[in-house]
Amino acid sequence: MKTNTKIVNDAFAEIGEHIKTWRRLYKLKASQVAERAGISQGTLHKIESGDHSISTSAFLEVARSLGLLDALTESLDPLNTDLGRARVTESLPKRIR
């Protein structure tokens, strides 16, 4: 298995801290968020600690349980960028090799 670069590991840690901060802003206990997300408290702790071994599904369920899923999805929408909007009229390739 390939190891992550430092920048990716730093991003995991930063995102985990953001998740923890949102949970605290909402004054939610870890057990409440874990239950709402359908994961264990241990998995939530891994997410908040920046552990990169968690599943994407677990991460997205936590984002959903904190009301962050829509903002996360929108932040990745290429049509929310100048480049995406500029190229929307161009024919996108079916597959890139």
C-alpha positions as a Markdown table, in Angstrom:
| # | Residue | x | y | z |
|---|---|---|---|---|
| 1 | Met | 0.0 | 0.0 | 0.0 |
| 2 | Lys | 1.3 | 3.4 | -0.9 |
| 3 | Thr | 2.0 | 5.8 | 1.9 |
| 4 | Asn | 0.6 | 9.3 | 1.9 |
| 5 | Thr | 2.6 | 12.4 | 1.3 |
| 6 | Lys | 3.1 | 14.8 | 4.1 |
| 7 | Ile | 0.7 | 17.3 | 2.6 |
| 8 | Val | -2.0 | 14.6 | 2.5 |
| 9 | Asn | -1.3 | 13.6 | 6.1 |
| 10 | Asp | -1.5 | 17.2 | 7.1 |
| 11 | Ala | -4.8 | 17.6 | 5.3 |
| 12 | Phe | -6.2 | 14.6 | 7.2 |
| 13 | Ala | -5.1 | 16.1 | 10.5 |
| 14 | Glu | -6.6 | 19.5 | 9.6 |
| 15 | Ile | -9.9 | 18.1 | 8.4 |
| 16 | Gly | -10.1 | 16.0 | 11.6 |
| 17 | Glu | -9.6 | 19.1 | 13.7 |
| 18 | His | -12.3 | 20.9 | 11.7 |
| 19 | Ile | -14.7 | 18.0 | 12.3 |
| 20 | Lys | -14.0 | 18.1 | 16.0 |
| 21 | Thr | -14.4 | 21.8 | 16.2 |
| 22 | Trp | -17.8 | 21.6 | 14.4 |
| 23 | Arg | -18.9 | 18.9 | 16.9 |
| 24 | Arg | -17.9 | 21.1 | 19.8 |
| 25 | Leu | -19.6 | 24.2 | 18.3 |
| 26 | Tyr | -22.8 | 22.2 | 18.1 |
| 27 | Lys | -22.2 | 21.1 | 21.7 |
| 28 | Leu | -22.5 | 17.5 | 20.7 |
| 29 | Lys | -20.9 | 14.6 | 22.5 |
| 30 | Ala | -18.8 | 12.2 | 20.5 |
| 31 | Ser | -21.3 | 9.4 | 21.4 |
| 32 | Gln | -24.1 | 11.5 | 19.8 |
| 33 | Val | -22.3 | 12.1 | 16.6 |
| 34 | Ala | -21.1 | 8.5 | 16.3 |
| 35 | Glu | -24.6 | 7.2 | 16.9 |
| 36 | Arg | -26.1 | 9.7 | 14.3 |
| 37 | Ala | -23.4 | 8.6 | 11.8 |
| 38 | Gly | -23.9 | 4.9 | 12.5 |
| 39 | Ile | -20.2 | 4.4 | 13.5 |
| 40 | Ser | -18.3 | 3.6 | 16.6 |
| 41 | Gln | -16.9 | 6.3 | 18.9 |
| 42 | Gly | -13.5 | 4.8 | 18.1 |
| 43 | Thr | -14.0 | 5.5 | 14.4 |
| 44 | Leu | -15.1 | 9.0 | 15.2 |
| 45 | His | -12.0 | 9.5 | 17.3 |
| 46 | Lys | -9.9 | 8.3 | 14.3 |
| 47 | Ile | -11.6 | 10.8 | 12.0 |
| 48 | Glu | -11.1 | 13.7 | 14.5 |
| 49 | Ser | -7.5 | 12.6 | 15.0 |
| 50 | Gly | -6.7 | 12.7 | 11.3 |
| 51 | Asp | -6.3 | 8.9 | 10.9 |
| 52 | His | -6.3 | 8.2 | 7.2 |
| 53 | Ser | -7.3 | 4.5 | 7.6 |
| 54 | Ile | -11.0 | 5.3 | 8.0 |
| 55 | Ser | -13.5 | 4.7 | 5.2 |
| 56 | Thr | -14.8 | 7.4 | 3.0 |
| 57 | Ser | -18.3 | 6.3 | 3.9 |
| 58 | Ala | -17.6 | 6.8 | 7.7 |
| 59 | Phe | -16.2 | 10.2 | 7.0 |
| 60 | Leu | -19.2 | 11.2 | 4.8 |
| 61 | Glu | -21.7 | 9.9 | 7.4 |
| 62 | Val | -20.0 | 12.1 | 10.1 |
| 63 | Ala | -20.1 | 15.1 | 7.7 |
| 64 | Arg | -23.8 | 14.4 | 7.1 |
| 65 | Ser | -24.5 | 14.1 | 10.8 |
| 66 | Leu | -23.0 | 17.5 | 11.4 |
| 67 | Gly | -24.8 | 19.1 | 8.5 |
| 68 | Leu | -21.7 | 19.5 | 6.5 |
| 69 | Leu | -22.3 | 17.1 | 3.6 |
| 70 | Asp | -23.9 | 19.6 | 1.3 |
| 71 | Ala | -21.2 | 22.1 | 1.7 |
| 72 | Leu | -18.5 | 19.4 | 1.2 |
| 73 | Thr | -20.2 | 18.2 | -2.0 |
| 74 | Glu | -20.7 | 21.7 | -3.3 |
| 75 | Ser | -17.0 | 22.5 | -2.6 |
| 76 | Leu | -16.0 | 19.8 | -5.0 |
| 77 | Asp | -18.4 | 20.7 | -7.8 |
| 78 | Pro | -16.3 | 21.8 | -10.8 |
| 79 | Leu | -19.1 | 24.0 | -12.0 |
| 80 | Asn | -18.5 | 26.2 | -8.9 |
| 81 | Thr | -15.1 | 27.1 | -10.3 |
| 82 | Asp | -14.2 | 29.5 | -13.1 |
| 83 | Leu | -12.5 | 26.7 | -15.0 |
| 84 | Gly | -15.5 | 24.4 | -14.7 |
| 85 | Arg | -17.9 | 27.1 | -15.9 |
| 86 | Ala | -15.6 | 28.1 | -18.7 |
| 87 | Arg | -15.4 | 24.6 | -20.0 |
| 88 | Val | -19.0 | 23.5 | -19.5 |
| 89 | Thr | -19.8 | 24.2 | -23.1 |
| 90 | Glu | -16.8 | 22.1 | -24.3 |
| 91 | Ser | -17.3 | 18.4 | -24.8 |
| 92 | Leu | -15.7 | 16.5 | -21.9 |
| 93 | Pro | -13.9 | 13.3 | -22.8 |
| 94 | Lys | -15.6 | 10.0 | -21.9 |
| 95 | Arg | -12.4 | 8.6 | -20.5 |
| 96 | Ile | -9.0 | 9.9 | -19.8 |
| 97 | Arg | -6.1 | 7.5 | -20.1 |
